[in-house]
Amino acid sequence: MISFESLKAEYERNWASLEIRPGRLTEANAVARKALNGKATYQQIERLTGVPWYFTALCHYRESNFDFDTYLGNGESLHHVTTIVPKGRGPFATFVDGAVDAFRLENFIGARDWGIARMLFRLEAFNGFGYHAKGVNSPYLYGGSTLYGPPEARAGKFVRDHVFDSNHVDSQLGTAVILHAMTSLDSSITLDGSPQFAGRTEPEDDTASTVVLMQQALNKLGANPPLAEDGISGVKTRAAVSQFQQQNGLRDTGLLDAATVAAITRATQQPGTAGQAADLSHVLTRLEDLAQALRPAVGGTTLPATIPAKTVPATSDPISLFERLFSLINKTAPMPAPVTPATPAPVDQLKQVVDLLSTLLNKDGKPVLGQVNGALGDTIGKMLNGKKTALGIGGSLITALLSSVTASPSAGGLAGLLGTVVSAVPGLGQFAMPISLALAAWGVLGKMEKWAQGTAPAPKPTT
């Protein structure tokens, strides 16, 4: 797995010695000025996400050569749903909206370290770390500088997937070269954004182990070309995820959402285990680690108590996993800068959980009576199926009504009847109300389970 700490010193050393080749200086300054022309728009994105405006400018150059009519995540048009990874994004009203969405997918929102080493690491991750194995500085960062190409340094370029030509010199300017030119033209750019809290991991570090597990699983399933198991969800990994989603009837996004992680894990089970619950131990362990990493310092807001530290539930229990995921998705850890546009709506959050439940609760594509609706066995489960919510809500209303009635059995009519019930069952509301509310909640969860299984009845036609 590629780690930032293993490359940090190299990035800092290269930045300190970077020199733009004299023959490329005019071109580098021209590109830098184009980047500076969009500063006001990039600063809007910085206010919403906390991502420095000059980093957005470099991403914009990389994806679409500063075209503000494109989606920052892949350079496609803002006005249509994207068709290359990340797929299914948009359409977006503005470039800013699309950029916020792209940075959310990259786990950049909430990042604190924007020093030069971390920025170069994130930029190189987009293109891959294959140049390190060849002993060549990546032209994606250093093209046009004395750090790449003869006579001062080695040349080389991946001209195709897994095909490296040691004599080829990439003619495109690298992103580090453009950033260097930008700092010469705009003195407001500062590159000392070290972490504010010692030992704090960045968002992409928190997810790297899970990405590695998924890359290993996809390779085991025959990913072609094979994926580098580096913990970086780059272009090739997303393409492999997209292919898996297409082959398994999942929503084709190229992203490792909860349902896709569960499906990949299930697909890698050993032969002969079909029909058993997927082994989600690795994913659950990562959820535990994420829960710990997301806990603020002493005195801050803590995560809900539904995630007990270092306790992993049985991997066949989707309800426990539901509780853990729901707690993580709705975490209340503080974020730098206002990020309201990047926060998933409650419906989107719920859909992520239900997508995972749909994968866990469906066996071989056939509807089954899940753990919620079948908790009391097949017979009673079917008897209560579709009735728990109504019974719970009705019971709550009746209990509240009875609790407000004075016990007067001698009264006539409805008041007398209610008074008789109240006097016959002392303390009715103390135990009936919790039971009714629990039944209603059970019914709601059961409906979600049926929604996940695809067994919910079709809507009745309206007249």
Secondary structure in CASP SS format (residue, H / E / C, confidence):
PFRMAT SS
TARGET T0000
AUTHOR 0000-0000-0000
METHOD secondary structure of the structure
MODEL  1
M C 1.00
I C 1.00
S C 1.00
F H 1.00
E H 1.00
S H 1.00
L H 1.00
K H 1.00
A H 1.00
E H 1.00
Y H 1.00
E H 1.00
R H 1.00
N H 1.00
W H 1.00
A H 1.00
S H 1.00
L C 1.00
E C 1.00
I E 1.00
R C 1.00
P H 1.00
G H 1.00
R H 1.00
L H 1.00
T H 1.00
E H 1.00
A H 1.00
N H 1.00
A H 1.00
V H 1.00
A H 1.00
R H 1.00
K H 1.00
A H 1.00
L H 1.00
N H 1.00
G C 1.00
K H 1.00
A H 1.00
T H 1.00
Y H 1.00
Q H 1.00
Q H 1.00
I H 1.00
E H 1.00
R H 1.00
L H 1.00
T H 1.00
G C 1.00
V C 1.00
P C 1.00
W H 1.00
Y H 1.00
F H 1.00
T H 1.00
A H 1.00
L H 1.00
C H 1.00
H H 1.00
Y H 1.00
R H 1.00
E H 1.00
S H 1.00
N C 1.00
F C 1.00
D C 1.00
F C 1.00
D C 1.00
T E 1.00
Y C 1.00
L C 1.00
G C 1.00
N C 1.00
G C 1.00
E C 1.00
S E 1.00
L C 1.00
H C 1.00
H C 1.00
V C 1.00
T C 1.00
T C 1.00
I C 1.00
V C 1.00
P C 1.00
K C 1.00
G C 1.00
R C 1.00
G C 1.00
P C 1.00
F C 1.00
A C 1.00
T C 1.00
F H 1.00
V H 1.00
D H 1.00
G H 1.00
A H 1.00
V H 1.00
D H 1.00
A H 1.00
F H 1.00
R H 1.00
L H 1.00
E C 1.00
N C 1.00
F C 1.00
I C 1.00
G C 1.00
A C 1.00
R C 1.00
D C 1.00
W E 1.00
G E 1.00
I H 1.00
A H 1.00
R H 1.00
M H 1.00
L H 1.00
F H 1.00
R H 1.00
L H 1.00
E H 1.00
A H 1.00
F H 1.00
N H 1.00
G C 1.00
F C 1.00
G H 1.00
Y H 1.00
H H 1.00
A H 1.00
K C 1.00
G C 1.00
V C 1.00
N C 1.00
S C 1.00
P H 1.00
Y H 1.00
L H 1.00
Y H 1.00
G C 1.00
G C 1.00
S E 1.00
T C 1.00
L C 1.00
Y C 1.00
G C 1.00
P C 1.00
P C 1.00
E C 1.00
A C 1.00
R C 1.00
A C 1.00
G C 1.00
K E 1.00
F E 1.00
V E 1.00
R E 1.00
D C 1.00
H C 1.00
V E 1.00
F E 1.00
D E 1.00
S C 1.00
N C 1.00
H C 1.00
V C 1.00
D C 1.00
S C 1.00
Q C 1.00
L C 1.00
G C 1.00
T H 1.00
A H 1.00
V H 1.00
I H 1.00
L H 1.00
H H 1.00
A H 1.00
M H 1.00
T H 1.00
S H 1.00
L H 1.00
D C 1.00
S C 1.00
S C 1.00
I C 1.00
T C 1.00
L C 1.00
D E 1.00
G E 1.00
S C 1.00
P C 1.00
Q C 1.00
F C 1.00
A C 1.00
G C 1.00
R C 1.00
T C 1.00
E C 1.00
P H 1.00
E H 1.00
D H 1.00
D H 1.00
T H 1.00
A H 1.00
S H 1.00
T H 1.00
V H 1.00
V H 1.00
L H 1.00
M H 1.00
Q H 1.00
Q H 1.00
A H 1.00
L H 1.00
N H 1.00
K H 1.00
L C 1.00
G C 1.00
A C 1.00
N C 1.00
P C 1.00
P C 1.00
L C 1.00
A C 1.00
E C 1.00
D C 1.00
G C 1.00
I C 1.00
S C 1.00
G C 1.00
V H 1.00
K H 1.00
T H 1.00
R H 1.00
A H 1.00
A H 1.00
V H 1.00
S H 1.00
Q H 1.00
F H 1.00
Q H 1.00
Q H 1.00
Q H 1.00
N C 1.00
G C 1.00
L C 1.00
R C 1.00
D C 1.00
T C 1.00
G C 1.00
L C 1.00
L C 1.00
D C 1.00
A H 1.00
A H 1.00
T H 1.00
V H 1.00
A H 1.00
A H 1.00
I H 1.00
T H 1.00
R H 1.00
A H 1.00
T C 1.00
Q C 1.00
Q C 1.00
P C 1.00
G C 1.00
T C 1.00
A C 1.00
G C 1.00
Q C 1.00
A C 1.00
A C 1.00
D C 1.00
L C 1.00
S H 1.00
H H 1.00
V H 1.00
L H 1.00
T H 1.00
R H 1.00
L H 1.00
E H 1.00
D H 1.00
L H 1.00
A H 1.00
Q H 1.00
A H 1.00
L H 1.00
R C 1.00
P C 1.00
A C 1.00
V C 1.00
G C 1.00
G C 1.00
T C 1.00
T C 1.00
L C 1.00
P C 1.00
A C 1.00
T C 1.00
I C 1.00
P C 1.00
A C 1.00
K C 1.00
T C 1.00
V C 1.00
P C 1.00
A C 1.00
T C 1.00
S C 1.00
D C 1.00
P H 1.00
I H 1.00
S H 1.00
L H 1.00
F H 1.00
E H 1.00
R H 1.00
L H 1.00
F H 1.00
S H 1.00
L H 1.00
I H 1.00
N C 1.00
K C 1.00
T C 1.00
A C 1.00
P C 1.00
M C 1.00
P C 1.00
A C 1.00
P C 1.00
V C 1.00
T H 1.00
P H 1.00
A H 1.00
T C 1.00
P C 1.00
A C 1.00
P H 1.00
V H 1.00
D H 1.00
Q H 1.00
L H 1.00
K H 1.00
Q H 1.00
V H 1.00
V H 1.00
D H 1.00
L H 1.00
L H 1.00
S H 1.00
T H 1.00
L H 1.00
L H 1.00
N C 1.00
K E 1.00
D C 1.00
G C 1.00
K E 1.00
P C 1.00
V C 1.00
L C 1.00
G C 1.00
Q C 1.00
V C 1.00
N C 1.00
G C 1.00
A C 1.00
L C 1.00
G C 1.00
D H 1.00
T H 1.00
I H 1.00
G H 1.00
K H 1.00
M H 1.00
L H 1.00
N C 1.00
G C 1.00
K C 1.00
K H 1.00
T H 1.00
A H 1.00
L H 1.00
G H 1.00
I H 1.00
G H 1.00
G H 1.00
S H 1.00
L H 1.00
I H 1.00
T H 1.00
A H 1.00
L H 1.00
L H 1.00
S H 1.00
S C 1.00
V C 1.00
T C 1.00
A C 1.00
S C 1.00
P C 1.00
S C 1.00
A C 1.00
G C 1.00
G H 1.00
L H 1.00
A H 1.00
G H 1.00
L H 1.00
L H 1.00
G H 1.00
T H 1.00
V H 1.00
V H 1.00
S H 1.00
A H 1.00
V C 1.00
P C 1.00
G C 1.00
L H 1.00
G H 1.00
Q H 1.00
F H 1.00
A H 1.00
M H 1.00
P H 1.00
I H 1.00
S H 1.00
L H 1.00
A H 1.00
L H 1.00
A H 1.00
A H 1.00
W H 1.00
G H 1.00
V H 1.00
L H 1.00
G H 1.00
K H 1.00
M H 1.00
E H 1.00
K H 1.00
W H 1.00
A H 1.00
Q H 1.00
G C 1.00
T C 1.00
A C 1.00
P C 1.00
A C 1.00
P C 1.00
K C 1.00
P C 1.00
T C 1.00
T C 1.00
END
